[in-house]
Amino acid sequence: MKHILIGAALATAAVTGASAQELTLGRFFGACEDAGTDTSVSVGEACIIQSIINAASAEIDGVTVDTLPTDWGNYYDQIIAAYAGGTPPDIHVLHRHRIPQFAGLGALADLSDDLAAAGIDVTDWAPAALDAVSYNGGIYGVPMDFHANLWHVNMDLMTAAGLVDDNGAPILPSSPEELLEHAQMMHDATGLDYLAADFAQFPIGVRLVLALMWQQDANIFDGDTATIDTEAARNSVTAITQLFDAGLANPQLNYADSQQAFLNGEAAILVNGTWVVDFYTAEAANEDVALSNYYVADFPTLFDQGATWADSHMWAIPSSLQDNEAEYQAALQVLAFINDHNIDWARTGHMAVRNSVLESEAYANLPHRSEYSGTAAIARDTPPSANYGAIQDVLNRELQAIWLTGKSVDDALADAQAEVQDLLDR
């Protein structure tokens, strides 16, 4: 597979005119056809990133960028197919956890020696950001954010349930027992669900379980050994399924439905990421939306230590593009432009990666930022693995089998353990 992927990637190098470079850019985040080029006014991930890309295309002399938006759920299948077919985008977004998969096959350009000349100061990146794009001594991307799971809170419903402290902040649970207690208080006071999340589609449920395992100083694998069929995993799953069993949360909600339930005022808490903070802020200001008193909280600690799922978005260039110096330099200019607009991307709610942005007044003044300032300190992720995507798919399938089909926790964890061990052994 390695020689096929590298050979296909190398075959993509196209010779273009020296005076103008037309680049393709692959991304997810959704579509936004009217983003324009003003990077300071757009709202939501799709429009903010597209405005930055549009501005890069308009402002970088001799460079145009053609965006190839793709749905988040299908993105990696399409990118892998593009590499295998010899047509990867000239620039594309990656998650940190995918770096071993792509860089390990030689598919990504090592940018280490070229970033400074392109105007990208790696010393301005937070140490965790540099670590996120590093692999085996090389730098394989330009980081764009840290993103993590948060608790998005409807304060009107929390007030109705008596779950607001004297300072006006939400009272969040500090144990699985309190989680169930608070959920029952919400139901008794309002008749509504306490917590909503995408448990039936994307791996949001996986991220909840991971966070709760990390809070017990456990993980799903250690080196080449799967560690899923464990007491920590049972504790984590049970903390969630107790809400389903008591009729206090709905396991059948997908991503769109869980989000809509929160915006409609039908759930007090939505577990979702940093990427929706500015969108929910805008929605809460809309008088036609039921959510009106919106708060953002760090993921609560239900076990021994704070932890929440986190990852990073970054921009990478195929190694094949280095065979065409003009295109490669044009792609680096686009990455530098995106890096320069880190504060604009941070408006989504994501955490910035540049120290100069993190320390700025503009960043501190972003909506709700102080409410989840503790998230960076508790951000966690799994160890790097070239098979991360397949491991996540196994966990998502087996966890959904628990809360959607009634599969026993013991059987699901045992099956997940066996499958993940097989993936680690390959």
N, C-alpha and C positions, 0 to 999 in steps of 0.2 A: 504493500500500500504506500510505503514511504516514497519509493522511486516513482510511482505513478503520480502521486500528489505533487512532488517537486517538479517532475518533468512537465506535467500539465501547467503548473504555475509559470514555469519559465517560458512556455510557449506563448504566453499571453502578451509578451512585450511587443507593443506596436510602435512603429516609427511615425512620428508626427512632425509637422513643420516646426522649425526652430523658433518662429516668431509667435506662435500661439499654441497653447497646450489645452486640450479638452480632456478633463478628468472625469471619471465616474466615481461616485461615492455611495457606498452601501450602508444603510442604517435601518434601525427599527424606530421606535418612539411614535409611530403613527404618521398619518399624512396631514399636511397643512398647505393648501393650495394658495392661500392669500397671505403668506407670512410677510412678504415684503423684505426690505433690507434694513429696517430700523430695529436694531437688536435690543433696544431698551423698552419697547412697549408691548412685545408679544407676550402671550400667556400660555402656559402649558408646555410640556416637553416638545411636542411635535412642532409647534409654531416657533418656539424659542430656538431650537436647533436649526430649523429651516431658515429662520431669519439670519442666523450667523453664517450659514452656508451661502445663502443668497448674497449677503454682504461681502463675503470672501470672493465670490465670483465676480461681483461688481467692482471691487476695490483693488484686487491684485492684478496688476498689469499683465496682459497676455495669458491669463488663466481663466477658464470657465469650468464650472463644476456642474455636472448633471447628477442629480440625486436619484437614487434607486430605492425608494422606501419599500420596506417589507414588514409584514406583521411580525410582532415579537415572537409569537409561538412557532412560526415556520422559519425564522431567520437563519438559524445555524444549519438546518438541512439545506437551505438554498445556498448559503455561503460555501459549505463543503462541496455541494454539487458544482458550484461555479469554479472552484479550484480544480476539482477533478476533470471538469470539461475544458479547462484552460482559459476561463474568462472571469477571473475574480475582479471585483472593482479595484480601481487604482488606490482607493482609500476606503477603509471600512471600520466600523465600530466593533469592538470586542468587549466582553466582560473579562475581568481579571482571571477568573477561574478557567477561562479557555486558553490562556497563554500557553500552558504546557502542551495542550493538544495541537495547536497550530505551530508554535515556535519549535516544538519538539520534532516536527516533521520537516523543518527547514522552509516552511511556507512564508514566514514573515521576515521582513527586512530588519536586520540589527541596525538601529538608528544611532547607536552610541557615539560614533565618530562624526556625525553630521548635524546633531541638534544645535550645537553652539553656533555654527556658521549660519544656520537657518534663523537664528534669533531666539532660540528656546533655551532659557536658563534653567537647567535641571536643579541647581542649588536653591531655586525658589520653590521647588516642589516640596511638600511635606514629606518626611521620611517614609511614611506609609504609602504615599503615592509613588515614589520612586521604586519602592519594593514591589508595588503592584504590577509595574510594567517590566520588571527585571526577571530574567530567566537565564540560569547558567552563565552569569557574568555579562550578559548583553541586555540592552534596552530595546524592547520590541514594540513600543507604542508610546503615545503621548497621553497621559492620564487626563481625564476630564472631571471626575467627581469621585466622592465616596457616597454611596447610597445605602440606606438601611431601612429596616422595618421600624415603623413608629406605631403609636396608638393615636388615632385621630378621634377626637372626642366631641360629642354634642353636649355642651355644657348645660343647656336647658333641660335635657333629660337627666343628666347627672344631678342637677339641682332638685328635680322632682323626686328623685330616689334618695335624697339626703346624702349624696356622695360628693360633696364639695366642702373644702376646709374653710377656716376662717379667713384665709388669704385669697379666697376665690379660685383656688386651684382644685382640680379633680382629685378625689381620694381614690387611689388605685390599689389593687390587691397586692399583698406581700407574701402570699402563699396560695397553693391550689385550693385550700379550704376557703380562704377569703374570696378567691375568684368566684367560687360557687355561691358563696354568701351574697356577694355584691350583685351577681346575676339574678339571684332570687329577689333581692330588694328592688332591682329595676323592674322585674316582671310584676311584683306585687304593687308597685306604685304606678306603673304606666301600662302594664299589659304588653310591653314590647320586649324585644330581645336585647340583651346586654351587649353581646359581641357579634359582629359579622366579619366575614373574611371569605376569600375565594378558596373554598374547600373542595370544589368539584371540577376545577379546570386547571389553571396554572399551579405551580408548586408553592403557593403561599402557605398551605398547610405544612408542607415539608419545612419551610423556613421557621414556622412556629415551633415545630418539634425540635429542630436543630437548636434554636435559641434556648429552649428549656433544658435540653441535654447539656449545652455548654454551661448553663447556670449550675449544673451539677458536676462540672469539671469532667464531662464525658464528651465523646465524639463518635461519629459513625464509622470511622476507620482510623487506624494508627499505623502509618507506614503501609505495609502490604497486608495488614490484617483487619478484616471487617469487625466492627464492635457495635453491632446494631441490636442483636438479641440480648439485651442487657436490662438490668433493673432501672437504670437511668432512662432508657428509652420507654419502658413501661410507665414510669412515673410521668414522663412528658406527654405521652399519648393520652393517658388517663386524665390529666389536667384539662385536656380539651374535650374528650368524649363525655366527661361528666356533664358538660353543658348540653350536649346533644341529648343525652339520656334523660335529663331533667326537662327537656323542651324549652331551654333557655337560649339556644342558638340553632341556626339552620345549616346543616352540613351540605345541603344541596345547592347552595348559592355558588354561581360562578363569579368571575371577576366583575363583569358588568353589572350583574344583579346585586352583588354585595355592595358595590359602590353606590348604586342607585338607592338601595335600602337605607344607606347612611344619609345620602342627600335628601331623601324623602322623610327623614326623621323617624325611621322605623327601627333603628338600632343605635344604641348609645355610643358604642365603640366600633371603629373599623380598623382592622389591622391591615395596613398597606404601607407603601414606602414613602421616602422623602420626595419622590417625583411628583406627587400630587398636591403638595402643600399650597403652591400658588394657585392651582386650579380650584381647590376647595375654598381657599380664601376668597377668590372671585365669586364662587357660587354662593358662599354665605352672605355676600353683599347684595345678592340678587333677591329682591323681595318675593319673587315667585318660587323660590326654593325654600323648602321647610327648614333646612339647616340654617341657623342664623347666628348662633353663639358658638363659634368654632375654636377649638383649642388643640394644640399638638403636644403630645407627651412622649418622653422616652419610654421604651418598652419596659414594663415593670419587672422587678426581680421577684420571682415566685419561689425560687429555691435559694441556693447558697451565695451566689455571686451574680453581678449584673452581666448580661449578655444579650445581644440581639444579632440577627443575621445581617450581614453587610457584604457589599461587593463594590467594584469600581467599573466605570465605563472608561474606555480608552480608544484611541484611534491608531490603527495600524496600516502598514503599507506592505503589499506582497513583495517578497524577495525578488521576484521576476522584474519588478519595475526598476530595480537598480541597473539593469542592462540598458536602460534608456535614460541617460543622465538628465536630459531636459525634462522629461516627465517626472522623474524622481525628485528633482529639485522643485518642480512646480507643486508636487504633492507635499513636500516638506513646508513650502510656503503656506499651504492651506492648513496644515497642522499647527504652524506657528500662529496663524490668524485665530484659530479656535482656542489655542492656549491663551492668547491675548484677551479673549472674551470670556474668561473663566467666571467673572462676576456676573455676566449676563446669564450664563448657564445656571449659576447658583440660584438665580431667581426662581427656578422651578421648585426649590426646596432642598435640592441636593447640597451636600457639603462640598465646599471648594477644595482644590488640591494645592493651590499656590499660597505660600506663606504671606505674600504681599496682599493677597485678597482676604485671607483669613483674618489678618490683622487690621483690615481697613474699616473705616466707619460705615461705608456703604454696605459692607457685608453684615456688620452688626445690626444695622437698621432694617434688614430684610424682615418681612412679616413672620412672626412666631418664632424667629430664630432662637431667642433666649429660652423658649419653652422646651426645646429639645437639645439644649447645649451639651447635655451629658451623653448624648448618643455616641459621639466619636470615641469616648473612653470605654464603651462597652461593645463596640463593633467587633464581630467575630466572623470567621468563615472557615470552611473545611480546609484541610491540608490540600496542597496542589495535587492534581491528578489529571492525566491525559484522558481519563474516562469519566470525568466529572459529569458530563451531560448524561451519559448512560446511567450512572449511579443515581443521579437526581430523578431520572425517569422511573427507575425501579422503586425508589422511595415514594414517589408520588402515586404510583399505581397501588402499592401495598397499603399506604395510609388511606387512600380513597376507598380501598376495599373494606377497611375497618369501618369507616363511618358512613359509607354509602351502601354496602352490600351485607354488612353484619359479619364479615370475616373476623375470627377471633384475633385478639391482639397477639397472643402467643404464636399462632400460625403465620400471621402477617410478618411479624418480626423475624421468625425463623426463615421464612421464604426470602425476605429481603436480605438477611444475613448471607444465605447461600448464594444468591445471585450477585450480590456486591463482591463477595469473596472471589467468585468466578471472574468478575471483571478485573479485580485487582491482580489476579494470578496471570492474566493474559500478557 
